Amino acid sequence: MQSIQPRPYSDGPILNAYPDSLGGTMGDMVSFLQRDALRDVFSSAYVLPSLFNTDLDRGFSVIDYRLNELYASQTDLDALRALGIDLKLDFILNHASVLCPQFQDILQNGDASPYRDFFIDWNRFWQGHGVMTEDGYIQPDENLIRDMFFRKPGLPILMVRFPDGSRVPYWNTFYQEVSYPRVDAQVLMRAANLQYGAALQLAAIINTALDAGQNPAQINYDRWERVRPAVIELLESGRKYLGQMDLNIQSPKVWAFYEQTLGLLASYGASIVRLDAFAYAPKAPGKHNFLNEPDTWKVLEQVRTIADRFGLTLLPEIHASYGEKKYALLSTQGYLCYDFFLPGLIIDALEHGNGDWLAVWAREQKQEGIRTVTMLGCHDGIPLLDLKGLLPDAQIGKLIDTVVSRGGLVKDLHGQKNVYYQVNATYFSALGEDERKLLLARALQLFMPGKPQVWYLDLFAGCNDYAAVERGGSGGHKEINRTNLTTEQMAEAMQRHVVQGQLSLLRFRNTCPAFGIDAELTVEQPSETTLRFAWQNHGFSAKLDADLSTLAFAVVGQSIGGAMIYQYLQS
């Protein structure tokens, strides 16, 4: 495959946060970045998609891409731009909220909706490739579905009620929830021709059953069985949905939506657009249902054609093992890719006092021209299974055990831990809440190739938030690393050495000319426990000498002629 020249972009550090993470609003985040202590620290801000009009999944279920009036305004975004900070924003390529205008039009108009095929009608997709069931959906042929990957047990279907009462299955990879309106006696009197007393008793039976999670067909109507059809019709006609519905990339209207959305993100000041869940978008009977090839790359290239018109750099999100080399394939096509290997490699290096694998990965990136966005923590979790093929499996297992022993959480997927790619924890807690480890981890990240992304809670050395996990219920494991900080908490944390040290290192990384996408990097290992990174560019140099066993390190920056312009020491 021919290598494509990447598009230019700034490689300065990115601050990563929700719009309400730092004080409560984007305005508060901007005020934080306007402080003298934050001057020249970040070149970009990655604001997660609760910035938009969303409903679920902390923003990853988008109703539309207008700014969320609770958190942000165009004035806030303009103020960011005035600071010289550009934006990295999300575009969720695979799905949209059921509350989006297109899906709501389907619910209102059914087959007459112009958006009838904006989402994937399961039965039309599988027509000729399965058997129709009594429940109204096609059960695909076993040989076609056997190897398909689904994010949840069972078929990814949401049965949608059209206005004429018919039920149509739509493809639903991620979350879904169906709810029914509670009834009162007067409504039942009219709908089922009941006397008031009977309606009062039946309303109590129905509402108790609905509260217990039963659907209308499961309710025991007791002595009023004769009105079951009328009551079911009443309840079903008022059913409501939450969830994320898969978009039909075969529809021209979807591609018009893609173009409109990318244009809007560019108008907000976006420089990089992260493509969330994009690898689920191309679907075909018998294929894997994730990262189908070559379909995924064709779709990605179509999206890039649109993005190029708006001057946007795309960052496709793919979780795949090192051994699969998907990161290399992305690179040859000129895309940025996430360095999902670095978080685990740094923990491994600090736990064992050995930087062999860090050095191997750093050299590969420079030699092969692989361009990445790096991170320690993020809004999801610490990816560790991505390391398969780079680290031995037993070593990866020990890494997972180490983070879990320090309070990290592993969520089963279909009851199998070995297919879930991340451990939920703050990076600080994953390091044993050792400030010296966090400072060295940050220094290592900043000297590795790539554009460094900094999770706001890592910057403040945040600890695992178990109260947030408990509040989040069965799906609350990710809340362990999503604590919103008040302005008072931020002000207090700014006095800590571990915060001031990170800000100093980040400012150096952002302003020193020695770093750059095309700068020269050498990586040396003077001993088994030490690493030396040296960057050179435009006559400037930046060096990191780190002892992984003692956690001591030194960062030195020099200008043209060798004059020292920066020094940071941890003894």
N, C-alpha and C positions, 0 to 999 in steps of 0.2 A: 504494500500500500504506500502511495506517495505521501511524503511528509508535507504538511501544510504550515506555512509560516504563521506563528501566533500573532494575534493582534496586540498592540502595545497597551500597557496598563501600569499604574503605579504599584510598586511592591512594598510600600510603607505599611505599618501596622494597622489592623482593623479592630475597632472596638465592637464587640458583639453583645447585644442586649435586646430584651423586649422593650417596647416603647414606654412601659411603666416600671421597668426594672430599677431605674436610678432616680428616685424621688417621686415617681407616680405618673409623669407625663413626658412627652418629648421635650416640652419646654424646660422641664427640670433637667433632662439629660443635656440639653444645650447649655444651660446655665453651668452645669458641672464641667463641661468641656471648655467653657469660657474662662475658667479659673486659671490664674497664672501657673499653678502647679501642673496643669494639663496642656499648657501651650506647647505645640509642636510634638506632642506625644503620639497622636494618631493622624493618619492621612485619610482613613475611611471609617465609616460606621456601618455595620451590618445590623439592621433593625429587623427583627423577626415579624412575621406577617400579621400579628394582632395589630400592627400598624394600620391594617385595612379593615374593611367592614366584614367581620367574621363572627362565627358562632361557637365552634368547638375546637378542641385539640390545641388550645392556646394559640389560635390563629391559623392553623393549617387546614381549616375548613372555611374557604373564602366565599362570601356571598357576592361581593364585588370588590374591585380594587380602589374604590374611593377611600380617602383617609378616614380612619376611625375618629369621629369627633370627640370621643371620650379622652383620647390620648394625644392627638396630633393635629396640626394645621399646616398649611403651606408656609405660613410665617416661620414656623419652627424649622422646616426644611430649608428655607432660604437662609436662616441664621446659621445652620450647619455649613451651607455652601460658602457663606461669608467667612467662616473660619478656615476655609481651604480643605474642608472635609467632604469627600464625595460619599455616595451611598452604595451599599450592596443590599439588594432587595430580593425577595423570593417571588418566584412564579411557580405555582403548583400546576404542572402541566397535565397531570393525569386525571384530576377530579375537581369538582366544585361542590359547594354546599347545596343541599336540597332546597335551601331558602333562596338560592340565586334566582334572578328573574326568569331565566330560561326554563328551569325545572318547575317553577311555580306556574308558568304558562302552560306546561304540559298538564299539571294537575287541574288547571281550570278548563282547558280546551281539549284535552285528550288527543285523539287522532287528528283533530283539526288544527292543532298547534303547529306553528312554523318551526318549532324546536323539537318536534316529535322524534327526530333522529339525532339531536344534539348529544344525547347520551346513548348508551349501548343497550338496545333492546335484546335481552338474552335470547329470546326465541328466534328472532331474526338472525342473530349471529350464528346460532347453532342449527339453523334449519338444514335438514338433510344429513345431520351428523349426530342424531340421537333419537330418543323416544319421548313423546309427550306424556307427562305424568298426570294423574288425577288432580294434582294441585295446580295445574296450569303452566308448568314450566317444562322445558325439554331437559331430560337427563342425558348428558352427552355420552357418546360411545366410550366405553372404558379405555380402549386403546388410544383415544385422543386426549383423554383427561388424566390418565395415569401419572404422567410426569409433570403435570402443571403445578406451579407453586401458588398457593393461596395464603393470604395473611391470617385467615381465621378458619376454624373448622367448618366443614360443609361447603356448599356452593355459594359463591359470592353474589347473592341475589337479594334484591329488595322488591317485593311484590307491591306494585303501585296501582292504586284504584283510580280508574278514569271516571269522568263525570257520568258516563252511561252505566256505571256499575261494573264494567269489565275490569279484570286484573291483569296487569302486564308486568312481567319480571324485567327489571333493569339491573345491569352489572354494577356491583357495589363492592369494591375491593376492601375498603376500610370500614369505618364506623357506621352503624345504622341504629336507629331507635324509632319505633312506631308507638304512638300514644293515642288514647281515645278520650273524648270529652266526658266528664262526669255529667250525669243526667239528674234532673229533678222531676218531681211528680207531674208537674203541669206539662212538661214536654212529653213524658210518657203517655199521659192521658190522650194527647192529640195524635201521637204517632201510632199507638196500639189500641186506641179506643177502649181505655180502661177507666174504671171508676177511680175517684181520687184516693180512697183508702188503699186499694190494690196497687195503684201507681206508686204510692208512698212506700209500701213495703218492697215492691220490686226495685225501686230506685236504690234502696239500701242494699239489696242483694247485689245489684249490678256494680255499684260503686265500690263495695267491699272487694268484689272479684277483680275489678280493674286495678284497685290499689295493690292487690296481691300479684299483679303481673299477668293475669289471664287476658286473652283476647276474647272478643265477643262470642266466637264460636265455642269456646271452652267453658263458658259460664253455665252453671246449673240453674235453669230458670224455675225449677221446682214446680209449683202448681200452675205457673203461668207459661208453661211450655208452648201453649198454643200461640203466644205472641212472639215466640223466638224469631221468626223471619222478619217481622216488622222492627223489632228492637235491634237485631243485627244490622239491618239496613240503616237504621237511624245512627248507630254508632259508627259503622263503616263510612258513612257519608261525611262524618266529621273527623276522620282520622287525621293525625298530624305526624310529620316526619322530622327527624334530625339525622344528619349523616352526610357522607360525601359520595357523590355519584360519579362514576367514571365517564369521561368525555369520549365521544366517538370521533376519532381522528380521521375517519372516512368522510366526515361531514364538512363541506365548504364553510358552513357557519362557524364551526369550531376554529378553523384556520383564520377566519376573519376576527374571531374573538382573540386568538393569540396575538394577531397584529395590533389590535386595539389596545390590548393589555400591555404589551411591550412598549408601545408608544407612550402610554400613561406612566409607566415606571421610569422611562427616560425623562419625561417632563418633571418628575419629582427630583431629578438629579442623580439617578442611578448611573453607576459606571459598570458595575458587575451585577449580573442577574443569576442567582442560584436557581437551578431547575430542580425542584423537589419532586421526588417520586416519578420522574420522567420515564424511567426504565419500565414502568408498568403500562405505559400508554399504548405501545404497539401490541396488538393481540391477534392471534390466529389459531384456529382449531388445531390441536396437536402440538403446538409449540409450548415453551416453558412457562409463558405468562410473566416472565421477568427477564429483561435484557434479551429479548428475542433478536437473533441476528439473521440477516443484516438489517432487519426492519428498524431496530433501535437507532442505528447510525443514519439511516435514511431520514427518519423523523428529525433527528438532531440536526442534520444538515439543513433541512427545510426551516427549522426554527432559527438557525444561525443566519440564514439568508435574510430573514426578517430583522433579527437583532442587528445585523450589520447596517441596515438602513438607519437605525437609531443610535449607532455608535456604542452599542452595548457589548461587553465581554461576557460570554456565557460560562457558567461554572456548573457542569452537570454533576449531580450527586449520585455516586454509585458506591454501594458497599459490596465489595467482592474481595476474595482472598488475594494476597500478594501473588500466590502461585498462578492465579488465573490471568494476571498481567493486563487487566482491563485498564489500569492507570496508564500503561504504556501505549495501549491502543488509542486512548483518548489523546495522549500527548502527540502521537504521530499525526493526528487529525487537527492539531493546532489548538486544542482546548486546555484550559486550566483544569486541574483536578484536585480533589481533596487529598491531603496526606493523612489518611486514616491510620497509617502505620506509626507515625511519630509519637502519639500519646503513650502507647504501650512500650515502644522502644525506649523512651526516656525512663519510664518507671522501671523497666527491666535493667537498664544501665545503672540506675541509682541503687537498686536493690542488690545487684551483684558486683558493683564496682568495676564494671567492664563495659567499654564502649565499642566493641567490635562491630555489633550490628548497626549502631548509629553511623559509624564510619562507612560501612558498606553501603548503606542507603543514601548517605550524603553524596558519596562519590558517584553512585549510579545516576542520581538526579542530574548532576553537573555534566557527566559524560554523555548521557542520553538526551539532554535538553528537556527533561521533564519539569514542567512548571506547575507549581502547587500552591494551594492555600493551606497553611499549617495551623495546628491548634494544639492545646492541651485539653481543656474542658470545652463543653458546648451545651446547647439546650437539650440534647438527647442524652448521651452517655459516653463512656470511654470505650471506644471500639478495640476489642482485643482479638476476636476471631479473624479479623482482617489479616492478622499476622501469619496465618497459615501459609506455609511455603517459604517464609522468611525465617521465622523462629521454629525450633522443634516443637511438636505438639505438647510434649511434656512441660516444656518451658512456658508455653502459653497457659496451660492448665494451672501452673504455679502462680502465674501473674493474676489470673482470675481469682484464685484462692486468696492471694494476698489482699487484693482490693476488697473482696467480700469480707475477709477477716477484719478489715478496718471499717466495716459498716456499709459497704456497697451492696446493691441489690441486683439480682439477676432475674429478669422476667422470662418465664418459659414461653415458648412459641409452640402451640399445639402440644404442650407438655414436654417439649424437648429443649433442654438448655443448649445442646450442641448446635442448634441452628439459630440461636439468638446471638447477635453479633456485638453486644455491648453490655457493660456493667454500669449501673446508675450510681454515681457518687460525685461529689465535688472532687476536683483534682487535688486540692489541698488535703482533704481527708484520705484520698487514695495514696498520698505520700506519707501518711501517718501523722498529718498535721505538723509537719516539720518545716519551719520557715526557711531554714537553710536549703533544704531540698527544693522548695518551691522556687527560690531565687535562682538556684543553679538550673533547675528545669526551664525556667524562663530564659536564662542566658543561652542554654543549648538550643531552644526553639528559635531564638532571634539570630543565631549564627548558622542554623541549618538553611539550605536553599528554600525559597518559597516566600510567599507573602504571609506574614504572621497574623493570625487572628486570635484575639484575646477575649475570652469569656469574662464578662464583668465581675462575676462572683469569684473567679480566680484572682483577678486583680486585687480584690479585697480579702483574699485568703479566706473565703467562706467555707464553713464546715457543713457536713451533711445535715439536712433539715428534716428530721424525722416527724416533726409535728405537721409539716406540709404534706408529707407522704400519707399520714393518717387522715388528714382532711381530704385528700384526693381520692380516698376509697380504693376500689379494686384496680383502678388505672392510675393510681397516684405515685407509682414508683419514680417517675421522672421528676416529680416535684422536689425530690431530694436536693436538686441542684438548680432551683429556679427561684430562690428567695428574693422577693422584692425588697430593696433597701430604701429606707427613708433618708431624707437629706441629713438628718441628725446622725444616723448610723454611718453615712458616708463621711461626714465631717470628722467623726471620731476615728474611723478606720484610716483616714488620711494621715493620722499622726503615727501610724505603725511603721516600723522600719521595713517590714516586708512589702508594704505598699509603696513607700518612697523609693525603695530599691528597684522595684519593677518599673516605676515611672521613669527613673533615671535611665535604666537600660533601654526602655522603649523609645525615649527621646533620642538617645544616641543612635539606635537602629533607624529611626525615622529621618534623621538629619545628616548622618555621616555619609559623604559621597562614596566611601569605600564599598558600600553595599549596592547592589543593583542586579537586575535580571541577567545582564550580560557581564557582570563583574567576574573577576577571577577568584576562585576559591581553591585552597589547598587544605586537605584534612590529613593530619598526622597523628600517630599514636606513639609518643615517646616511650611509654611503658604500657603494661597490661591495664593499668587503672587510670591512665591519663589520656586526654584528648586535646588536640590543638587545632583550632580553626583559624584560618587567615584569609581575609578578604582584601582584594586590591582593585582599585578602580580610580581613574583620573588622578593618579599620583597619591591618593589617600590609601591608608591601610587600617584595618580593624582586626584585632587578634583576641581570641579567647583561649586561655590555658585553663583546663579543668582537671581536678583530681576527683574522680568519681567515688573513690573510697573514703576520702576525708571530707568531701563536699567543698573544699577550697577551690576558688577560681579567681582569675584576674582577667579583666577586659581592658584593653588599651587601644586607643585610637590615635593615629598620627596623620598629620597633614603633609602636603608636598614638602620635601626637604627633611622630613622625619621629626618635626616638632610635635610634642604630645598635645593632643587636644581633648583627650578624655581618658579617665582611669576609674575603674571600679574594682574593689578588692573585697573578697570574702575569705577570711583566713580560717 
